[in-house]
Amino acid sequence: MSTIQTNRSVAVGGVGNIVAHLVSLFASWKDTHVTRRELSRLSDRELDDIGLCRGDIERIARAH
């Protein structure tokens, strides 16, 4: 009987891990989206002031 209970808890944990992974992926995508959006709103002058150019936005957003 303990084998069945162990397997059941692993299966439930597996589903929980999948859900947690999906939530993590969504949060990461959202952070990237927000970073990209906010940097894109800056003028070229503002980007230059912080040492960036438009070409850096995608790299910075993905590294975030």
Biopython code that builds the backbone (N, CA, C, O; Angstrom):
import numpy as np
from Bio.PDB.StructureBuilder import StructureBuilder

atoms = [
    (1, "MET", "N", (0.816, -1.186, 0.000)),
    (1, "MET", "CA", (0.000, 0.000, 0.000)),
    (1, "MET", "C", (0.869, 1.263, 0.000)),
    (1, "MET", "O", (0.498, 2.266, -0.609)),
    (2, "SER", "N", (1.999, 1.221, 0.665)),
    (2, "SER", "CA", (2.848, 2.408, 0.715)),
    (2, "SER", "C", (3.420, 2.746, -0.662)),
    (2, "SER", "O", (3.677, 3.914, -0.953)),
    (3, "THR", "N", (3.619, 1.742, -1.507)),
    (3, "THR", "CA", (4.122, 1.989, -2.858)),
    (3, "THR", "C", (3.106, 2.786, -3.664)),
    (3, "THR", "O", (3.476, 3.712, -4.386)),
    (4, "ILE", "N", (1.865, 2.444, -3.552)),
    (4, "ILE", "CA", (0.812, 3.166, -4.272)),
    (4, "ILE", "C", (0.734, 4.600, -3.786)),
    (4, "ILE", "O", (0.620, 5.517, -4.599)),
    (5, "GLN", "N", (0.794, 4.815, -2.494)),
    (5, "GLN", "CA", (0.741, 6.174, -1.957)),
    (5, "GLN", "C", (1.955, 6.979, -2.394)),
    (5, "GLN", "O", (1.825, 8.162, -2.709)),
    (6, "THR", "N", (3.118, 6.371, -2.420)),
    (6, "THR", "CA", (4.334, 7.057, -2.864)),
    (6, "THR", "C", (4.208, 7.450, -4.324)),
    (6, "THR", "O", (4.511, 8.588, -4.683)),
    (7, "ASN", "N", (3.773, 6.546, -5.157)),
    (7, "ASN", "CA", (3.608, 6.848, -6.575)),
    (7, "ASN", "C", (2.571, 7.944, -6.798)),
    (7, "ASN", "O", (2.748, 8.810, -7.655)),
    (8, "ARG", "N", (1.512, 7.904, -6.041)),
    (8, "ARG", "CA", (0.471, 8.923, -6.179)),
    (8, "ARG", "C", (1.026, 10.290, -5.801)),
    (8, "ARG", "O", (0.746, 11.270, -6.490)),
    (9, "SER", "N", (1.800, 10.382, -4.736)),
    (9, "SER", "CA", (2.334, 11.680, -4.329)),
    (9, "SER", "C", (3.367, 12.189, -5.340)),
    (9, "SER", "O", (3.483, 13.398, -5.542)),
    (10, "VAL", "N", (4.108, 11.293, -5.969)),
    (10, "VAL", "CA", (5.052, 11.698, -7.011)),
    (10, "VAL", "C", (4.280, 12.239, -8.214)),
    (10, "VAL", "O", (4.661, 13.250, -8.804)),
    (11, "ALA", "N", (3.197, 11.559, -8.568)),
    (11, "ALA", "CA", (2.391, 12.019, -9.709)),
    (11, "ALA", "C", (1.796, 13.388, -9.427)),
    (11, "ALA", "O", (1.815, 14.258, -10.298)),
    (12, "VAL", "N", (1.272, 13.592, -8.241)),
    (12, "VAL", "CA", (0.704, 14.885, -7.877)),
    (12, "VAL", "C", (1.807, 15.931, -7.835)),
    (12, "VAL", "O", (1.614, 17.054, -8.301)),
    (13, "GLY", "N", (2.952, 15.579, -7.286)),
    (13, "GLY", "CA", (4.087, 16.502, -7.269)),
    (13, "GLY", "C", (4.542, 16.862, -8.667)),
    (13, "GLY", "O", (4.947, 17.997, -8.920)),
    (14, "GLY", "N", (4.478, 15.900, -9.578)),
    (14, "GLY", "CA", (4.850, 16.147, -10.965)),
    (14, "GLY", "C", (3.951, 17.182, -11.614)),
    (14, "GLY", "O", (4.428, 18.070, -12.321)),
    (15, "VAL", "N", (2.661, 17.071, -11.379)),
    (15, "VAL", "CA", (1.714, 18.056, -11.913)),
    (15, "VAL", "C", (1.983, 19.417, -11.277)),
    (15, "VAL", "O", (1.955, 20.442, -11.958)),
    (16, "GLY", "N", (2.239, 19.423, -9.997)),
    (16, "GLY", "CA", (2.555, 20.678, -9.309)),
    (16, "GLY", "C", (3.818, 21.315, -9.860)),
    (16, "GLY", "O", (3.898, 22.534, -10.009)),
    (17, "ASN", "N", (4.812, 20.472, -10.164)),
    (17, "ASN", "CA", (6.051, 20.989, -10.743)),
    (17, "ASN", "C", (5.815, 21.573, -12.126)),
    (17, "ASN", "O", (6.402, 22.596, -12.480)),
    (18, "ILE", "N", (4.964, 20.932, -12.901)),
    (18, "ILE", "CA", (4.644, 21.441, -14.237)),
    (18, "ILE", "C", (3.945, 22.797, -14.126)),
    (18, "ILE", "O", (4.276, 23.736, -14.850)),
    (19, "VAL", "N", (2.995, 22.887, -13.230)),
    (19, "VAL", "CA", (2.279, 24.157, -13.038)),
    (19, "VAL", "C", (3.250, 25.234, -12.560)),
    (19, "VAL", "O", (3.211, 26.362, -13.052)),
    (20, "ALA", "N", (4.112, 24.901, -11.616)),
    (20, "ALA", "CA", (5.088, 25.865, -11.121)),
    (20, "ALA", "C", (6.025, 26.314, -12.241)),
    (20, "ALA", "O", (6.385, 27.489, -12.319)),
    (21, "HIS", "N", (6.414, 25.386, -13.097)),
    (21, "HIS", "CA", (7.288, 25.722, -14.224)),
    (21, "HIS", "C", (6.571, 26.656, -15.205)),
    (21, "HIS", "O", (7.163, 27.619, -15.692)),
    (22, "LEU", "N", (5.317, 26.374, -15.490)),
    (22, "LEU", "CA", (4.539, 27.230, -16.395)),
    (22, "LEU", "C", (4.373, 28.635, -15.822)),
    (22, "LEU", "O", (4.482, 29.624, -16.546)),
    (23, "VAL", "N", (4.111, 28.717, -14.534)),
    (23, "VAL", "CA", (3.990, 30.022, -13.882)),
    (23, "VAL", "C", (5.314, 30.769, -13.958)),
    (23, "VAL", "O", (5.336, 31.975, -14.206)),
    (24, "SER", "N", (6.409, 30.060, -13.746)),
    (24, "SER", "CA", (7.736, 30.667, -13.838)),
    (24, "SER", "C", (8.021, 31.163, -15.251)),
    (24, "SER", "O", (8.560, 32.256, -15.424)),
    (25, "LEU", "N", (7.667, 30.372, -16.262)),
    (25, "LEU", "CA", (7.857, 30.797, -17.652)),
    (25, "LEU", "C", (7.046, 32.046, -17.972)),
    (25, "LEU", "O", (7.537, 32.958, -18.636)),
    (26, "PHE", "N", (5.811, 32.085, -17.503)),
    (26, "PHE", "CA", (4.972, 33.254, -17.748)),
    (26, "PHE", "C", (5.546, 34.490, -17.065)),
    (26, "PHE", "O", (5.575, 35.569, -17.658)),
    (27, "ALA", "N", (6.002, 34.343, -15.828)),
    (27, "ALA", "CA", (6.585, 35.478, -15.101)),
    (27, "ALA", "C", (7.832, 35.988, -15.809)),
    (27, "ALA", "O", (8.049, 37.197, -15.895)),
    (28, "SER", "N", (8.646, 35.081, -16.312)),
    (28, "SER", "CA", (9.850, 35.467, -17.044)),
    (28, "SER", "C", (9.487, 36.203, -18.333)),
    (28, "SER", "O", (10.094, 37.221, -18.664)),
    (29, "TRP", "N", (8.494, 35.681, -19.057)),
    (29, "TRP", "CA", (8.045, 36.347, -20.282)),
    (29, "TRP", "C", (7.523, 37.744, -19.973)),
    (29, "TRP", "O", (7.811, 38.695, -20.700)),
    (30, "LYS", "N", (6.757, 37.864, -18.901)),
    (30, "LYS", "CA", (6.177, 39.160, -18.522)),
    (30, "LYS", "C", (7.277, 40.155, -18.170)),
    (30, "LYS", "O", (7.211, 41.313, -18.581)),
    (31, "ASP", "N", (8.289, 39.722, -17.414)),
    (31, "ASP", "CA", (9.414, 40.602, -17.070)),
    (31, "ASP", "C", (10.128, 41.087, -18.325)),
    (31, "ASP", "O", (10.470, 42.264, -18.435)),
    (32, "THR", "N", (10.351, 40.180, -19.267)),
    (32, "THR", "CA", (11.007, 40.541, -20.523)),
    (32, "THR", "C", (10.169, 41.547, -21.292)),
    (32, "THR", "O", (10.695, 42.522, -21.828)),
    (33, "HIS", "N", (8.878, 41.312, -21.344)),
    (33, "HIS", "CA", (7.961, 42.202, -22.057)),
    (33, "HIS", "C", (7.958, 43.602, -21.433)),
    (33, "HIS", "O", (8.040, 44.599, -22.150)),
    (34, "VAL", "N", (7.865, 43.678, -20.127)),
    (34, "VAL", "CA", (7.833, 44.969, -19.429)),
    (34, "VAL", "C", (9.150, 45.715, -19.630)),
    (34, "VAL", "O", (9.147, 46.918, -19.892)),
    (35, "THR", "N", (10.268, 45.014, -19.509)),
    (35, "THR", "CA", (11.580, 45.650, -19.694)),
    (35, "THR", "C", (11.710, 46.191, -21.109)),
    (35, "THR", "O", (12.137, 47.329, -21.303)),
    (36, "ARG", "N", (11.343, 45.383, -22.096)),
    (36, "ARG", "CA", (11.408, 45.810, -23.488)),
    (36, "ARG", "C", (10.518, 47.035, -23.721)),
    (36, "ARG", "O", (10.932, 47.995, -24.371)),
    (37, "ARG", "N", (9.318, 46.993, -23.196)),
    (37, "ARG", "CA", (8.375, 48.098, -23.380)),
    (37, "ARG", "C", (8.895, 49.392, -22.754)),
    (37, "ARG", "O", (8.850, 50.453, -23.376)),
    (38, "GLU", "N", (9.388, 49.295, -21.519)),
    (38, "GLU", "CA", (9.857, 50.492, -20.826)),
    (38, "GLU", "C", (11.099, 51.084, -21.485)),
    (38, "GLU", "O", (11.204, 52.304, -21.615)),
    (39, "LEU", "N", (12.032, 50.244, -21.899)),
    (39, "LEU", "CA", (13.221, 50.763, -22.578)),
    (39, "LEU", "C", (12.858, 51.359, -23.941)),
    (39, "LEU", "O", (13.467, 52.339, -24.370)),
    (40, "SER", "N", (11.883, 50.780, -24.612)),
    (40, "SER", "CA", (11.469, 51.296, -25.915)),
    (40, "SER", "C", (10.810, 52.667, -25.804)),
    (40, "SER", "O", (10.833, 53.447, -26.757)),
    (41, "ARG", "N", (10.234, 52.958, -24.672)),
    (41, "ARG", "CA", (9.586, 54.260, -24.455)),
    (41, "ARG", "C", (10.606, 55.395, -24.278)),
    (41, "ARG", "O", (10.268, 56.567, -24.450)),
    (42, "LEU", "N", (11.843, 55.048, -23.937)),
    (42, "LEU", "CA", (12.859, 56.080, -23.736)),
    (42, "LEU", "C", (13.290, 56.664, -25.073)),
    (42, "LEU", "O", (13.295, 55.977, -26.094)),
    (43, "SER", "N", (13.653, 57.947, -25.050)),
    (43, "SER", "CA", (14.171, 58.580, -26.266)),
    (43, "SER", "C", (15.604, 58.110, -26.498)),
    (43, "SER", "O", (16.234, 57.536, -25.609)),
    (44, "ASP", "N", (16.106, 58.360, -27.699)),
    (44, "ASP", "CA", (17.494, 58.005, -28.000)),
    (44, "ASP", "C", (18.443, 58.721, -27.044)),
    (44, "ASP", "O", (19.450, 58.150, -26.624)),
    (45, "ARG", "N", (18.131, 59.946, -26.706)),
    (45, "ARG", "CA", (18.957, 60.722, -25.778)),
    (45, "ARG", "C", (18.974, 60.073, -24.381)),
    (45, "ARG", "O", (20.028, 59.968, -23.753)),
    (46, "GLU", "N", (17.802, 59.644, -23.907)),
    (46, "GLU", "CA", (17.717, 58.999, -22.597)),
    (46, "GLU", "C", (18.469, 57.668, -22.591)),
    (46, "GLU", "O", (19.151, 57.334, -21.622)),
    (47, "LEU", "N", (18.338, 56.919, -23.674)),
    (47, "LEU", "CA", (19.080, 55.663, -23.776)),
    (47, "LEU", "C", (20.577, 55.926, -23.757)),
    (47, "LEU", "O", (21.328, 55.217, -23.087)),
    (48, "ASP", "N", (21.010, 56.942, -24.488)),
    (48, "ASP", "CA", (22.430, 57.299, -24.514)),
    (48, "ASP", "C", (22.920, 57.699, -23.125)),
    (48, "ASP", "O", (24.041, 57.369, -22.739)),
    (49, "ASP", "N", (22.078, 58.408, -22.376)),
    (49, "ASP", "CA", (22.448, 58.826, -21.023)),
    (49, "ASP", "C", (22.741, 57.636, -20.110)),
    (49, "ASP", "O", (23.558, 57.742, -19.195)),
    (50, "ILE", "N", (22.085, 56.516, -20.352)),
    (50, "ILE", "CA", (22.332, 55.335, -19.518)),
    (50, "ILE", "C", (23.250, 54.328, -20.223)),
    (50, "ILE", "O", (23.392, 53.185, -19.788)),
    (51, "GLY", "N", (23.861, 54.774, -21.307)),
    (51, "GLY", "CA", (24.859, 53.953, -21.986)),
    (51, "GLY", "C", (24.310, 52.876, -22.893)),
    (51, "GLY", "O", (24.980, 51.874, -23.142)),
    (52, "LEU", "N", (23.091, 53.070, -23.394)),
    (52, "LEU", "CA", (22.468, 52.081, -24.273)),
    (52, "LEU", "C", (22.093, 52.716, -25.601)),
    (52, "LEU", "O", (22.053, 53.940, -25.731)),
    (53, "CYS", "N", (21.818, 51.868, -26.585)),
    (53, "CYS", "CA", (21.240, 52.319, -27.848)),
    (53, "CYS", "C", (20.057, 51.403, -28.144)),
    (53, "CYS", "O", (19.867, 50.391, -27.470)),
    (54, "ARG", "N", (19.274, 51.754, -29.140)),
    (54, "ARG", "CA", (18.082, 50.960, -29.468)),
    (54, "ARG", "C", (18.423, 49.489, -29.717)),
    (54, "ARG", "O", (17.647, 48.597, -29.372)),
    (55, "GLY", "N", (19.580, 49.247, -30.316)),
    (55, "GLY", "CA", (19.989, 47.880, -30.606)),
    (55, "GLY", "C", (20.256, 47.034, -29.367)),
    (55, "GLY", "O", (20.297, 45.807, -29.454)),
    (56, "ASP", "N", (20.437, 47.674, -28.219)),
    (56, "ASP", "CA", (20.703, 46.957, -26.970)),
    (56, "ASP", "C", (19.436, 46.482, -26.268)),
    (56, "ASP", "O", (19.495, 45.621, -25.391)),
    (57, "ILE", "N", (18.301, 47.036, -26.649)),
    (57, "ILE", "CA", (17.065, 46.787, -25.901)),
    (57, "ILE", "C", (16.718, 45.301, -25.836)),
    (57, "ILE", "O", (16.421, 44.790, -24.756)),
    (58, "GLU", "N", (16.748, 44.607, -26.952)),
    (58, "GLU", "CA", (16.374, 43.185, -26.959)),
    (58, "GLU", "C", (17.318, 42.362, -26.088)),
    (58, "GLU", "O", (16.874, 41.498, -25.331)),
    (59, "ARG", "N", (18.621, 42.628, -26.194)),
    (59, "ARG", "CA", (19.608, 41.891, -25.398)),
    (59, "ARG", "C", (19.390, 42.135, -23.904)),
    (59, "ARG", "O", (19.437, 41.201, -23.104)),
    (60, "ILE", "N", (19.155, 43.375, -23.538)),
    (60, "ILE", "CA", (18.931, 43.723, -22.134)),
    (60, "ILE", "C", (17.648, 43.081, -21.630)),
    (60, "ILE", "O", (17.616, 42.536, -20.527)),
    (61, "ALA", "N", (16.597, 43.143, -22.427)),
    (61, "ALA", "CA", (15.305, 42.574, -22.013)),
    (61, "ALA", "C", (15.411, 41.064, -21.792)),
    (61, "ALA", "O", (14.859, 40.534, -20.827)),
    (62, "ARG", "N", (16.110, 40.385, -22.673)),
    (62, "ARG", "CA", (16.240, 38.920, -22.531)),
    (62, "ARG", "C", (17.146, 38.524, -21.367)),
    (62, "ARG", "O", (16.985, 37.452, -20.785)),
    (63, "ALA", "N", (18.086, 39.385, -21.036)),
    (63, "ALA", "CA", (19.001, 39.082, -19.921)),
    (63, "ALA", "C", (18.349, 39.369, -18.575)),
    (63, "ALA", "O", (18.846, 38.931, -17.537)),
    (64, "HIS", "N", (17.264, 40.084, -18.586)),
    (64, "HIS", "CA", (16.594, 40.498, -17.339)),
    (64, "HIS", "C", (15.963, 39.367, -16.635)),
    (64, "HIS", "O", (15.364, 39.555, -15.576)),
]
sb = StructureBuilder()
sb.init_structure("model")
sb.init_model(0)
sb.init_chain("A")
sb.init_seg("    ")
for serial, (resi, resn, name, xyz) in enumerate(atoms, 1):
    if name == "N":
        sb.init_residue(resn, " ", resi, " ")
    sb.init_atom(name, np.array(xyz, "f"), 0.0, 1.0, " ", f" {name:<3s}", serial, name[0])
structure = sb.get_structure()
